[in-house]
Amino acid sequence: MLTIAQKFILAIGAVAILAIALCPPWVHTFHNGEGGQRDRPAGYQFVFTPPGLERDSVYTGVRVNWVLAVIQIGAVSLATIAGVFITRKSSPDPPRA
């Protein structure tokens, strides 16, 4: 059975993961003609409204940085699990005869 503290920690973890999923990290991308690619962080933006490109920019596109998003979700998940584990009730010792 989960304690109130554990339920609170799970709720905060779920909200944080939802926030990461709805506002992921974005990168501006540039592909040169020789197959090379450069990325530049573009900040965090709502998933359905990606950030725009700057007017005088050499960057040609924008995409979600899924590697960073997965790392963030993993870190939040681990912290949530650790918080639930730390706040668990300790089981009473069995009576000694």
N, C-alpha and C positions, 0 to 999 in steps of 0.2 A: 504494500500500500504506500502511495506517495504522500509525503507530508505537504503542508501548505507551502513551505519554502521550496521544495522540489518542484511543485506545480508552478510556482512563480518563476523559477529559473527556466523551466521548460517553455513557459509562455514568452519570456524575454528572448530566449534563443530562437524560438519560432518567428517572432516578430523581426529579429535581426536578419534571419535567413530570408524572410520575405522581402525585407528592404533591399538586401543585396540583389535578389532576383529581379525586383522591379526597377532598381536604379543601378545597373551594373557599370563597371569601369569600361570606358571607351578609348580607342586609339585612332588617331589619324594615320592613314597608310599612304605610302608612295611606292609605286612600282616603276623602276626604270626599264628601259628597253632590253637590258641584258639579263633580266631575270632576277635582279636584286630587289630587295624590299626594305623599306625603312618605316618604322613606326614611331609615333610620338604620342604620349598620353594626352587624352582629350577630356579628362575629368569624368565625373559621374553624371548620368542623365537618365531620364525615364526611358524604359526599354522601347516604347512605341514612338518616341520623339528623339531620334539620335541627334547629336550635336552637329551643327553645320560646319562647313569648311570656311576658312578665312578667305577673304577676297584675293589677296596677293600671295597665296600659299602654293607651294609646289606639291602639297599633299593632294592626292586624288580621290581618296575615299575615307570611310570611317567604318569601324567594326567594333564589336564587343570583344574585350580582352577576356576570353573565357578562362584562360589559365589563371589569371589573377582572381577572377570571380570564384572559381573552384577552390583556390587556396583560401580565400576569405570564408567561404561557406564551410570548408573543412576546419578552419581555426575556430569558428563560432560553434560548430558541432562538438569539437573536442572540449572547448571551454564549458559548454552546456552539460555534456556528459560528466566532466570533472566536477562541476558544481552540484549536480544531482548526486553523484557518488559521495562527495564530501559531506553533504547535508543529510545523508541517510541516517535512519535510527539505528543505533547499535542494538543488536539482539541481546537480551539479558542472558547472563550465564545460567546454565542449568543448575538446579539445586544439588548440593553435595550431600551425600548420605553419611 
